[in-house]
């Protein structure tokens, strides 16, 4: 990787921080960042029902898409550092707008965010950079798609644009592939489906790798494995993620070194070649195939629920790394300092997610005195009666750390059994890949 000379860094500028977003990812980031000795105030915009649960943290009900009002409020609050969580504001160029107003921002501009906002652009980027990935075809009509589908036994169907993690389908046969492709092209995801990417179906386990990047240099976070499917046994509809664990034993240190050399390094070089100054986190969704790791997708932000899973492993100076990335001054020998535990996360969702579901149901939570158990809020809100109620498909992330995965997940599920809201739903086999005691679906 390219190395910059080290500049003196004034971490006192981390006094007042704004985090853009309202999900579990932003809740977990705030929890991790509030541990810093430098940080005094964290404003989560717009936040959720759990934004004020941690010291130094406060939710701020403000529409961040109204950039004029957002900038006025950031100036009023004397915000020194901004972290943008979700992909949509990144794709829409919020980081660009804020940087033009001289704010320090962690998150790529709209040019770098194209790695996620356009799957066809990302696939061409990988092809140009000789980055290992699946073969693909870009289509904009069912007439273009039909001969490709008829010539391939097994394809993955992807909406080209942003679809909240729900735009990827793995059909069982050619007829289903045609039906899904036509459904997307006919507007299932609006303009995000104007183009469909048909992709060779790879075989192997999926893993998540995250790299913090300052435009030239990077440092890798602990690895993770997400559980995308809705149902036990990794079956059912694709979701935004039903749980995760970190680190994953599927990636050894030698594997990670090879991933850096063959995937992360050429990705950074490709961005530099395109004159994209990428300052933020790069998410690599990988599949470990017989011929090595291949990129399934890029994301331009922290994964959710991987972020909730990884944040408790970080030390109190984690925010310093984010700031170094934002100012383009990541140290060449920078180290991620993590504890020696493993971490597991289970998502509690609303019944019907990821399709139709109802919200507004009162949530009953018990306080936990276990310092190694966290409850991160996603789809929650405080209603007019000052009650905590459901307000989304994925409602809560229950996260636990321990010396081994069996104990971590056992404690997470013990707590989750006490969480109450109408229609609560969750997978009972999260972490089955690493739980030695796992013998099937929990009763």
N, C-alpha and C positions, 0 to 999 in steps of 0.2 A: 504494500500500500504506500501511497505518497505521504511524506511526512512534512508537516509544517514546523517552523521554529516556535518554541513555547513563548507565549506572552504572559505577562502578569495578569492574573484574573482577580477581579474584585467581586467576591461572592456576596458582599454586603448588598449588592443590587438585587438580591433575591428576597428582599424584605416583603414586598407585596406581589403576589402572583395571582394571575387569572388562568383558570382552566376552562376551556370551551367544550361544552357537551353536557349530557344529562344521563349517561349510562353507567353501567357497572365499571367500565374501564376508567371513566373520569373519577368515580368514587374511590377506586383503588389507587389511582395516581395521587389524589389528594391525601389519602391516608398515608401513603409512602412519603410524600413530600413534607407533610407536617412534622415529621420526625427531625427535620433539619434544624440545626441551631440558628441558621441564618434567617429562616423564614418566620415572619410574624403573622401574616394574613394570607389566606387563600380564598379567593372568590370563585365559585363554580357557577358558570353561566350556561344555561339557566339552572342546572343542578336538578336534584330530585328530592324525594322525601327523606333521604339519608345524608344530605349534603352538610348538614350542621351537626352531625353526630360526632365528628372528630374535632379535637382542639385546633384552633387557628382557622377552622374551615366554616364557610357560610355559603349557602346557595343564593343566587341573585337572579330573580325572575326577570330576565331580559331576553328579547329576541335578538340573537347574535346575527341574524341575516340582515337586520337593519344596521348596517355598518356605521352610519352617521351617529346614531344613538349609542352604539357600542363604544365607539371611539371617545365620545364625550364622557361616558361613564368610566372608561379606563383612565382617562386623564384626571377625572375627578378623584378617583381612588388612588392616584399616584402609582399605577401598576408598573412594575419594573420588568416583568417577564411574563410571557403568555405561552401557554401550551394548548395546542388545538388537538382535540381528541378524535372527533368523527371524520369520516372520509368525505362527506358531502361538502362541508365548508372548505375543506382543503381543495377538493376538485373545483369548487367555485371561486377559488383564488383569495380566500380570506387572509391567508398568510401574506400574500403579495400586497394587499391593501394596507395591512397593519405595518409591514416593513417600510412602505412608502411614507408612513407617518412616524417613522423612527422608533417603532416598538421593537423590542427584542423578542423573537418568536421561535418556538420549537415546532416545526412542522414544515413540510415542503410547500413550494409554490404550486400553482396549478399545472405548470409544466412537468414537475416531478410527480405530481399526483396522477398523471395520466397512466402511470404504471398500474394503477388500480381502476381508474375511471374508464379506461378503454382496454378491454382484454385483447382486442386485435392489435392495438398499438403496442401493448406489452409483449405479445407473441412475436411481432416483427422485431421489436427491440432485442428479444432473446435470440432470435434467428440471426440478426446482424452481429451480435456479440458472441456467437457460438456458445451460448449458454444452454446447457442440456435441458430439454423440455420435450413435451409430446408433439408429434406432427399435428398440424391443424389446417382448417379451411375456414375462410371468412365468407359468409353468405348474407344476402339481403333480400332474398325471395325464396319461396318454397320451390320454385322452378330450378334455382341454382342448387338448392340443398338436396333435392331428390336423387340425382345421380350419384352424389357423394355418399349419401346414406345407403343407397342400394349396393354400393361397391365396398362397403365396410361393415363387418359383422358387429362391431362393438365401438360405440362412440359416446363421448360425453358432450352434452349440449349446454352452452353457456350464453346467457344474455351478455352482450358486449359491455353495457354500461353498468352503473351502480344499481344493485337490487337488494340492498340490506342483507347480503349473505344468502339470499334465497334464489338467486338466478342461475344456479348450477344444478343440472339434472343428469342422472345416470340411468338411462332407460334400459329395460330388459331385452328389447328386441327392436327390429327395424321399424315396425309399425308404430311402436311407442315413440321412437326417435322422431319419426315424421310428425306425429301428433304434437309432441312437445315443441318441436321447432316451429311448426305453424302457429301454435298458441302464442309463443313469444313474439314472432314476427307480426302477429295480429294485435299486439298491444298489451299482453299480460303485464309487462313491466313498463308500459309507456314508451317514451323515447329511448329508454335504456335497452330496449329490445329491437330497435330498428336494424341492428346488425346482430347476427348470431355467429358465434364461433363453434364450429364442430371440431372436436379434438379427439385424437387417438386415446383410447382408454388404457391407461397404464395399470400395472398390478404391483401392489406392495402397500405397506403401512404409510400413513400420512403423518408428517411431523411439522412443527413450526419452529423457525429460527428467526431471531430478531437481532438486527444490528443498528446501533445508534451511530448516526453518520453526521459529520460536520461539513460535508461537501467534498472532502478528499480522503479523510481518515475515518475509521470506524472501530467500534468495540462491540463484541457479541455478548448478548444476554444469555441466561440459562435457557436451554432448549425446552420445548413443551410438546405435548400431544393433545389435540382438541378432539372432541366427540361431536361431529356435525349432525349425525342422524338423530331423529326424534326418539326412536324406540330402542329398547334393550337389544343387545346383539348387533348394534350398529345397523339397524334396519329402519325403514320408514323414510319420511320426508327429510330433505336437507333443512337445516335451521341455521341461525346465527351462531350456534354452539350450545350444547347442553351440559358441558363440563370439560375439565381439562386437568392435566397434572404436569408437574415439572420437578426435576429435569427428566427427560426421557432416556432410558438405557438403550433405546434403538440407535442412538448416535454416540459413538465412542469419540475420544479425543482425536484419534486418527481420522475418523469420518468427518469430524468438524473441520479439521485442517484441510481436508480435500474439498469440502463444501466451500470453505473460504477461497481456496485457490481456483476452483472451477466455476463457482457461482457468484459469490459475493464480490470478490475482486473484479471480475469482468463486468459486473453490474455497475459498480462505482465508476470504472473506467468508461463504460458506455455512457453514463450520465455526464461525465466530464467532457467526453467527446461531443455530446450534443449541447454543451455549454449550459447544462442544468446544474445549478448550485443547490444540491439536495441537502437540507439541514433538518433532520428529523429522524424518525425511526423507519427502517426498511424491514418489512415483514416478508419472509420467504416461506410460502406454503410448499413443502417438498413432499415427494413420494420417493421412498427408498425402494428402488427396483433392483432386479438382479444385476443390472449393469451400472448401478450407482444411483446417487440422488439426482432427481430431476425436478425442475420447478413446475408446480401446478399453477401457482398464481403469485403475484406480488400484491401486497397491501401497502398503503402509504401511511399507516398508523398502527398503533398497538392493536393486537387481536383481542377480541372479547369472546370468550372468557380467559384466554391465556394471560392477559394483563393482570386480572385479578389473582391468578394463580402464582405469577412470578413476583409481583410487588412485595409480598411478605418475605421473600428471600433477600431483598435488597437491604443494604445498610443505610444509615441516616444521611449519607452524602450522595445518594442516588441523584438528587436534583442537580447537584454540581455537574454531573455528566451531561444532563439535558442542556444546561446552560452553556457548557463548553461547546456542545454541538451547535447551538443557536448562534454563537458568536464566531464559529469557524475556528475554534482553537482547542480541539481535542488532542490531548497529549499522546505522543507516539507510543509510550509505554503504559498508557492508562489501563488500569485493572478494574474489573467489576468485582466488588467486594460482596460476597454472599455468605449467608450462614450455611452450616453443614446439614441442614434439614432438607426434606422433600416436601412438596406442597400439592394438595389435591383440592379441587373445586367442583361443586355440584350446583347446577342451576335449578332454581324453583321457578316454574313457568305457569302462566295462566292456561287453563284447560282450553284446548282448541288451537293453541299456538303450534305451528307458524301460520295457520290460516285464521279463520274467524274466532275471536275470543271476546269476552266481556271484561270490563274493568270497573273499578269503584268499590271493590270488596275490602272490608276491614282486615288488616293484617295483625296477627298476634305474634309477638316475638318475645323471647326470654333473654334477659341479660346474661351474657357469659363472662365468667371471670377468668377463662382460659386465655392467656396472652397469645397463644398460638392458634386461636380461632378468630376469624373475622367474618362479619356479615356485611357484604357490599351491596348497596341498593342499585337497582337498574330501573325497572318500571314501577316506581312508587311515587306517591305525592302526598302531601299533607292537605286534607280537604278543608272546607270552611268550618267544620266542626273540630278542627285540630286533630283529626284522626289520621293515622297512616293507612292508606288504601292503595290497592293495585292500580297501575296506570300504564301497563304495557304487557307485551307478550312474555318477555323474560323479566321476572320480578326481582329475584334476589340471587346473589352468589354466596354460597356457604363455603368458606375456604379454611383449611386446617393444615398445619405443618407438624411433622414429627420426624423421628429418626427413620421410620419406614412407612411405606405407602399403606400397608394394611391398617396400621393404627391411625394414620392421618384420615383415611376415608371412613374408618369406623367411627371416629369422633365427629366427623362432618355429618354423617348420616344420623348419629344419635341426636345431634342438635336439630337437624332438619326434621326429624320425627316430631319435634315440639313446635315447629312453625305451622301456623294455622291461617288459612284464608280460603274462601270458597273457590273450588276448582283447582286447588294446588296440584301441580303435576311435576314429576321429575323422574329421570332415569335412575334405576337402582343398581346399575352396573358400571358406573363411571370409574375409570381406572382399572378395569378388568385385566388390561394388558400387564399391569405391574403388581396386582394384588395376589400374592402367593396363596392366600386363603380363599380366593374367589372360586366358587364352585357352581356358579350359575346366578340367576336373578335372585336378589334378596326377596324374602317374603315380607 
